[in-house]
Amino acid sequence: MRRPLGILLLIAALGFLRWNASPSMPRGLFLLVPRPPTHGDMVLACPPPQAACLAVERHYTSRDGPCACRSAAVLKYVAGAPGDRITLERTGTRINGIPLPNSAQRHHDSSGRLVLCTTGNFVLAPHHFWLTGLDARSWDSRYFGPVPAHSIRGVVRPLWIHR
């Protein structure tokens, strides 16, 4: 019994365990696996610096993280990878023509503050990824754009999910 507990404590001390309490993704305990992401992977990532600072200012993320302005990293799914065609419209996002669920841009956040949105079509550059959450209110790439590979801290695997 002591051995599994010791291994778990070592993994936690090395920073490979993450707890998610945000409603935009499954709540629970996750293991960080440092490997390159692919379509459909759940990842831990830093938003681009300007978005990370806004997230801290507006309390979208906590102020105790490794990202710009000490923003916490965000847990999201990889919806688009290098070479994918992104169509970003106010009514929703499409990746290679396939609509993403719950991806309509909101004009205001949950506190009523204006959220800047953009529209357009583009192809994801090499080493860039499009991240999305499950919730319609998720702070994700529809607001801050593609995320470079170096901002992705790793792929996460669920160890325990609260249902």
C-alpha distance (Angstrom), angle and dihedral (degrees) to the residues before:
residue distance angle dihedral
M1 . . .
R2 3.82 . .
R3 3.80 93.8 .
P4 3.87 96.7 62.0
L5 3.80 90.7 44.5
G6 3.82 90.6 50.0
I7 3.80 91.6 49.7
L8 3.80 91.0 48.8
L9 3.81 91.5 50.0
L10 3.81 90.9 49.3
I11 3.81 91.4 50.3
A12 3.82 89.9 49.2
A13 3.82 92.1 48.2
L14 3.80 91.1 51.9
G15 3.81 89.8 55.1
F16 3.79 97.8 -112.6
L17 3.83 96.0 122.0
R18 3.79 120.8 80.0
W19 3.79 130.8 -176.0
N20 3.80 118.4 -151.3
A21 3.79 120.0 -160.5
S22 3.82 96.7 160.4
P23 3.81 115.6 116.4
S24 3.82 91.4 -139.9
M25 3.82 91.6 76.9
P26 3.81 135.9 23.4
R27 3.80 111.6 -63.6
G28 3.75 115.7 -126.0
L29 3.78 148.9 70.4
F30 3.81 120.0 -42.4
L31 3.79 136.5 -172.2
L32 3.82 115.9 -134.9
V33 3.81 111.6 -135.6
P34 3.81 112.6 -167.4
R35 3.80 100.9 -138.5
P36 3.82 135.2 115.0
P37 3.81 114.0 -81.7
T38 3.80 127.4 -118.7
H39 3.82 134.3 -171.5
G40 3.79 112.2 -55.7
D41 3.79 96.5 15.5
M42 3.78 119.1 134.3
V43 3.81 108.3 -128.5
L44 3.78 141.2 -175.5
A45 3.80 108.4 -132.1
C46 3.77 144.2 165.3
P47 3.80 113.9 -123.1
P48 3.82 115.7 -128.9
P49 3.85 109.9 -73.7
Q50 3.82 98.0 -102.5
A51 3.81 91.3 48.7
A52 3.81 92.1 45.2
C53 3.81 90.8 53.8
L54 3.81 91.6 48.2
A55 3.81 89.5 48.4
V56 3.81 90.5 55.6
E57 3.81 93.1 44.3
R58 3.81 92.1 51.1
H59 3.83 94.9 38.5
Y60 3.81 94.3 -116.5
T61 3.83 85.9 132.7
S62 3.78 133.6 18.7
R63 3.82 123.7 -98.2
D64 3.78 98.2 -122.1
G65 3.78 103.3 78.9
P66 3.80 141.8 108.6
C67 3.82 97.1 -111.5
A68 3.82 131.8 91.8
C69 3.83 113.4 -55.9
R70 3.83 86.5 14.8
S71 3.80 90.3 -74.2
A72 3.78 117.6 165.6
A73 3.79 116.2 -111.4
V74 3.81 115.6 -104.5
L75 3.79 128.3 -124.4
K76 3.82 111.2 -133.4
Y77 3.80 143.4 147.6
V78 3.80 122.3 -106.2
A79 3.81 103.7 -117.8
G80 3.80 97.5 164.5
A81 3.79 134.5 30.3
P82 3.82 134.0 -172.7
G83 3.80 111.6 -51.3
D84 3.82 95.5 21.7
R85 3.80 117.4 130.4
I86 3.82 113.3 -123.7
T87 3.80 121.4 -158.8
L88 3.78 109.0 -169.6
E89 3.81 116.6 -169.2
R90 3.79 132.4 157.5
T91 3.81 89.0 -111.5
G92 3.80 93.7 54.1
T93 3.77 149.5 -52.0
R94 3.80 126.4 -89.8
I95 3.79 125.2 -162.7
N96 3.80 112.0 -157.5
G97 3.82 87.2 -18.3
I98 3.81 95.4 -52.3
P99 3.83 114.4 118.4
L100 3.80 118.2 -125.4
P101 3.82 113.3 -134.7
N102 3.81 117.4 -115.0
S103 3.82 91.7 9.3
A104 3.81 102.6 127.1
Q105 3.79 110.8 126.9
R106 3.78 115.6 -114.0
H107 3.81 118.4 -138.2
H108 3.81 92.6 -148.4
D109 3.78 134.7 28.3
S110 3.82 123.0 -123.6
S111 3.82 89.5 -84.7
G112 3.81 92.5 54.3
R113 3.83 95.7 -106.4
L114 3.80 118.7 142.8
V115 3.80 114.2 -99.6
L116 3.79 116.3 -153.3
C117 3.78 112.4 -129.8
T118 3.76 134.3 -176.6
T119 3.79 134.0 -160.6
G120 3.77 133.7 -156.5
N121 3.76 148.7 96.8
F122 3.77 125.8 -87.7
V123 3.77 144.1 146.3
L124 3.80 118.4 -114.4
A125 3.78 110.6 -108.4
P126 3.80 122.7 -127.0
H127 3.81 112.4 -72.1
H128 3.84 93.6 15.2
F129 3.80 128.7 116.1
W130 3.81 137.0 -165.0
L131 3.80 111.7 -134.0
T132 3.79 127.4 -160.1
G133 3.78 138.5 -179.8
L134 3.78 128.6 -145.1
D135 3.80 96.7 -119.4
A136 3.81 124.0 77.9
R137 3.85 87.8 -128.7
S138 3.81 95.3 52.0
W139 3.83 118.3 137.2
D140 3.80 97.3 -128.2
S141 3.81 145.4 130.3
R142 3.81 94.3 -57.2
Y143 3.83 85.1 73.1
F144 3.82 103.8 29.5
G145 3.80 102.3 27.0
P146 3.79 130.4 -136.6
V147 3.79 120.6 -9.4
P148 3.82 120.7 -137.5
A149 3.81 116.9 -122.9
H150 3.83 92.0 -114.9
S151 3.83 88.8 63.0
I152 3.80 92.0 59.1
R153 3.80 108.2 92.0
G154 3.79 93.8 -166.6
V155 3.76 148.4 -62.0
V156 3.80 115.5 -72.0
R157 3.78 128.2 -143.5
P158 3.80 122.2 -162.0
L159 3.80 116.1 -113.6
W160 3.80 95.8 173.2
I161 3.82 128.2 3.5
H162 3.80 123.1 -163.6
R163 3.80 109.6 -136.2
